[in-house]
Amino acid sequence: MTWVTRLLKFVPVTAIAQELVRFDMQLMQNPDITGVAYQQGTLAGYEIREYLLEKWGRQCAYCGKSDLPLEVEHIVAKANGGSNRVSNLTLACHDCNGRKGAQPVEQFLKRKPDLLKRILSQTNTPLKDAAAVNSTRWALFNALKAIGLPVDTGTGGQTKFNRSRLGIAKSHWADAACVGYVDVLHVPSIKPLNVMCAGHGTRLNQKRDRFGFPRGAARACTDYQGFKIGAYVELDQPTGKYAGRWRGNLAGIRADGRLDIRVTRKGKPAKITANAKYYKLLQQPDGYRYA
């Protein structure tokens, strides 16, 4: 809601699309439920496949390979009475799926007891993030409706279906653009603004252990001459190993007036310490980091 409010100030928004149901848990656990529109329609299979990709880490459950075509695999083969419940499904590459065939998974993995134990324990483990989204979706929906704009809703499988139909590569912003009803989507060459929630730090002056005794060092300085930890700044370093102009977020403020900045140098994260006089404030911290 914070970002909806911000965007409404700068963009002429006329409607909102929300991924109301991340995954339909009830349908996945009981595929015989009737009256669900997408069960036999164009979205048939998209919901379950997307759920399995999230749950099994987009890799083969048996060999661990990724970045290759994966097939939906019945842990207990249908020939042996296995069902289509999501708790009986996993992902496997073509080779592993072919080698397992209709074998019981215990026989197929008899030489890999640790892998067998992990797969069997993971089959009944729900996705925590999916459960969180499912439990909060209506609160968010009602808050969006209260704004007064039309709110279009869709599912996670519908989002993937739209993105696949339009031939758009997967990314967070592309998924957001494909939520709900999407007929045509014009995607020019753009560089999206990445936003990460960074929080506002802590109000604790001293950390405590579970018995209430002080733990670790006391809280360090968080403000110096208008600079605050987390602020986006520019450093013009005149000499030394890190000579040059750098931009990043303040990682620390020292009592002697030196500031620490997080940067990326030669593809690796680095921290530079320099006097405050070489810094220029670009944006005060607002709880987010941008790239």
Secondary structure as the mmCIF struct_conf table of DSSP 4:
data_model
#
loop_
_struct_conf.conf_type_id
_struct_conf.id
_struct_conf.beg_label_comp_id
_struct_conf.beg_label_asym_id
_struct_conf.beg_label_seq_id
_struct_conf.end_label_comp_id
_struct_conf.end_label_asym_id
_struct_conf.end_label_seq_id
HELX_RH_AL_P HELX_RH_AL_P1 THR A 2 PHE A 10
BEND BEND1 VAL A 11 VAL A 11
STRN STRN1 ILE A 16 VAL A 21
BEND BEND2 ARG A 22 ARG A 22
HELX_RH_AL_P HELX_RH_AL_P2 MET A 25 GLN A 29
TURN_TY1_P TURN_TY1_P1 PRO A 31 ASP A 32
HELX_RH_3T_P HELX_RH_3T_P1 ALA A 37 GLN A 39
BEND BEND3 GLN A 40 GLY A 41
TURN_TY1_P TURN_TY1_P2 THR A 42 GLY A 45
HELX_RH_AL_P HELX_RH_AL_P3 TYR A 46 LYS A 55
TURN_TY1_P TURN_TY1_P3 TRP A 56 ARG A 58
STRN STRN2 GLN A 59 GLN A 59
TURN_TY1_P TURN_TY1_P4 ALA A 61 CYS A 63
STRN STRN3 SER A 66 SER A 66
BEND BEND4 ASP A 67 LEU A 68
STRN STRN4 LEU A 70 HIS A 74
BEND BEND5 ILE A 75 VAL A 76
HELX_RH_3T_P HELX_RH_3T_P2 LYS A 78 ASN A 80
TURN_TY1_P TURN_TY1_P5 GLY A 81 GLY A 81
HELX_RH_3T_P HELX_RH_3T_P3 VAL A 86 ASN A 88
STRN STRN5 LEU A 89 CYS A 93
HELX_RH_AL_P HELX_RH_AL_P4 HIS A 94 LYS A 100
TURN_TY1_P TURN_TY1_P6 GLY A 101 ALA A 102
BEND BEND6 GLN A 103 GLN A 103
HELX_RH_AL_P HELX_RH_AL_P5 VAL A 105 PHE A 108
TURN_TY1_P TURN_TY1_P7 LEU A 109 ARG A 111
HELX_RH_AL_P HELX_RH_AL_P6 PRO A 113 THR A 123
TURN_TY1_P TURN_TY1_P8 ASN A 124 ASN A 124
HELX_RH_AL_P HELX_RH_AL_P7 LYS A 128 LYS A 145
TURN_TY1_P TURN_TY1_P9 ALA A 146 GLY A 148
BEND BEND7 LEU A 149 LEU A 149
STRN STRN6 VAL A 151 THR A 155
HELX_RH_AL_P HELX_RH_AL_P8 GLY A 156 LEU A 166
TURN_TY1_P TURN_TY1_P10 GLY A 167 GLY A 167
HELX_RH_AL_P HELX_RH_AL_P9 HIS A 172 ALA A 177
TURN_TY1_P TURN_TY1_P11 CYS A 178 CYS A 178
BEND BEND8 VAL A 179 GLY A 180
BEND BEND9 ASP A 183 ASP A 183
BEND BEND10 SER A 189 SER A 189
STRN STRN7 VAL A 195 CYS A 197
BEND BEND11 ASN A 205 GLN A 206
STRN STRN8 LYS A 207 ARG A 208
TURN_TY1_P TURN_TY1_P12 ARG A 210 PHE A 211
BEND BEND12 GLY A 212 GLY A 212
STRN STRN9 PRO A 214 ARG A 215
BEND BEND13 GLY A 216 ALA A 217
HELX_LH_PP_P HELX_LH_PP_P1 ALA A 218 CYS A 221
STRN STRN10 ASP A 223 TYR A 224
TURN_TY1_P TURN_TY1_P13 GLN A 225 GLY A 226
STRN STRN11 PHE A 227 LYS A 228
TURN_TY1_P TURN_TY1_P14 ILE A 229 GLY A 230
STRN STRN12 TYR A 232 GLN A 237
BEND BEND14 THR A 239 GLY A 240
TURN_TY1_P TURN_TY1_P15 LYS A 241 TYR A 242
STRN STRN13 GLY A 244 ILE A 253
TURN_TY1_P TURN_TY1_P16 ALA A 255 ASP A 256
BEND BEND15 GLY A 257 GLY A 257
STRN STRN14 ARG A 258 ARG A 265
TURN_TY1_P TURN_TY1_P17 LYS A 266 GLY A 267
STRN STRN15 LYS A 268 ASN A 275
HELX_RH_3T_P HELX_RH_3T_P4 ALA A 276 TYR A 278
STRN STRN16 TYR A 279 GLN A 283
BEND BEND16 GLY A 287 GLY A 287
STRN STRN17 TYR A 288 TYR A 290
#
